[in-house]
Amino acid sequence: MISKKTSAIKYLILPLAIMSFELSAFANDTKIIATRYATNFPQSKGNYNGISSASDGLIYYVLCSGDLDVGAQMYSFNPENAEIEHLADLTDVTDGYEMKAIPQGKSHVNFYEYKGKLYFATHVDFYKNVDGKELMGDPPAGYQPYQGGHILSYDMTTGEIEDLGIASPTRGGIIAQTMDTDRGRIYGLTWPRGEVFRYDVESRNLKQLGEYFADGEEGDGDRYQILSRSISVSKVNGHAYFNNPSGEIYEYVYDQDEIRLVETDNLQKDYFGVPVGRSMGYQWRQSIWSDLDNLIYGVHNESEYLFSLDPMTNKVTLLDRLASETSKRAGATGYGFSLGLVIGHDQRTLYHISHAYPNEAEFAEFGEDAVSKLILKNHHIIAYDIIDHTYEDLGEIVFEDGSEPIHINSLAMGKDGKFYALATLEVEGGGETTDLISFPNPKK
């Protein structure tokens, strides 16, 4: 195994230039009307991933909680009758509340289906801020520290949830996880240190694979690196891929059961911007495997540039920006990145959620504060055909009354062809919650 990466990350993507003058950038004016559902979980707050469509036609999702006494909750949604069923409290099925520890407040990963079960994981949602860094929260008097993120399975027939154990030797949460659903292997990354692990479902063997992000998000100075939020697996050879802020790509080699640095290419691309400080740097925000052409597709965090990674050659090919039309025409970057990325049922269309830069009408309405006021709104769904290499901004996601979701960092496509996501929403009387929404596919 290669030694862990210790190089310094002293850069960030240049900050977005805020434009107060009138723009000639126009977004697609099409409004995609979304439906919101009431799960009725009062503590619900901010989701990242945490939603998937399964072979039984149901949408499975987790709502997060930052409450010290209430953990994250798992649900299913039936598109045929719009019924929501509560499936589990993620602290109940892992640590339990009796020990009075910081709970399992989040699931930061999607669900992966293997032999009738869904595999996913838990994460912490209780933090403190130190010098601009989000760190593990200190337990108040009477509480124990966070016990670590668990790997879980859910049996879609019996409804049984099995706790497969804590992944992190330092009791971190699980911030990224994927699964090779052909070979039955799970790959994950823990927060805040950035420990990479693999778990073999059949043998129930957990193996630590090393650290590749210096000291991760708890590091100081040159030892601080923001962790990857996405790992992808090649179904051709079973290799798993992730990368770090300096753009280095790492490859888990299935037959050798270890990780090596990809030496044939990296993500240090000029098109991705000029790093100048603390950020995700040259990392992809989200990545996904394509069965159609046996490639991994990734979207760079700041620029929203789409690229492919060929696992047979380990070469990267840049394709197109998946930013909204307004962001592209205004020359804005570092604005619209999202974890929302799926492949359609036709296997050739990628769909990406982008936070769109304000258009002329919005600058007229909000003035020079339009960017700050709308930075987590204006969600557009972008389509990209990986065969014809064509881009299309399909329009803005809004509700029937004209209001908008505030923040979307998740996406799934149901068997019914609709999109499903977890979004931060405004509630009557002020305040916010996070809940399930759906919206149609304009290309259907």
Sequence and secondary structure as in RCSB ss.txt:
>XXXX:A:sequence
MISKKTSAIKYLILPLAIMSFELSAFANDTKIIATRYATNFPQSKGNYNGISSASDGLIYYVLCSGDLDVGAQMY
SFNPENAEIEHLADLTDVTDGYEMKAIPQGKSHVNFYEYKGKLYFATHVDFYKNVDGKELMGDPPAGYQPYQGGH
ILSYDMTTGEIEDLGIASPTRGGIIAQTMDTDRGRIYGLTWPRGEVFRYDVESRNLKQLGEYFADGEEGDGDRYQ
ILSRSISVSKVNGHAYFNNPSGEIYEYVYDQDEIRLVETDNLQKDYFGVPVGRSMGYQWRQSIWSDLDNLIYGVH
NESEYLFSLDPMTNKVTLLDRLASETSKRAGATGYGFSLGLVIGHDQRTLYHISHAYPNEAEFAEFGEDAVSKLI
LKNHHIIAYDIIDHTYEDLGEIVFEDGSEPIHINSLAMGKDGKFYALATLEVEGGGETTDLISFPNPKK
>XXXX:A:secstr
            B       S         EEEEEE     TTB   SS EEE TTS EEEEE B  SS   EEE
EEETTTTEEEEEEETTTTTT STT B    B  S  EEETTEEEEE B   EEEETTEEEE    TT B     E
EEEEETTT  EEEEEE  TT  EEEEEEEETTTTEEEEEEETT EEEEEETTTTEEEEEEE STTGGG  GGG  
   S  EE TTT  EEEE TT  EEEEETTTTEEEE  S  S  GGG  B SSS TT EEEEEEETTTTEEEEEE
TTT EEEEEETTTTEEEEEEE S HHHHHHT  SS   S EEE TTSSEEEEEEE    HHHHHHHGGGHHHHHT
T  EEEEEEETTTTEEEEEEEEEETTS   SEE   EE TTS EEEEEEEE TTS EEEEEEEE  TT 
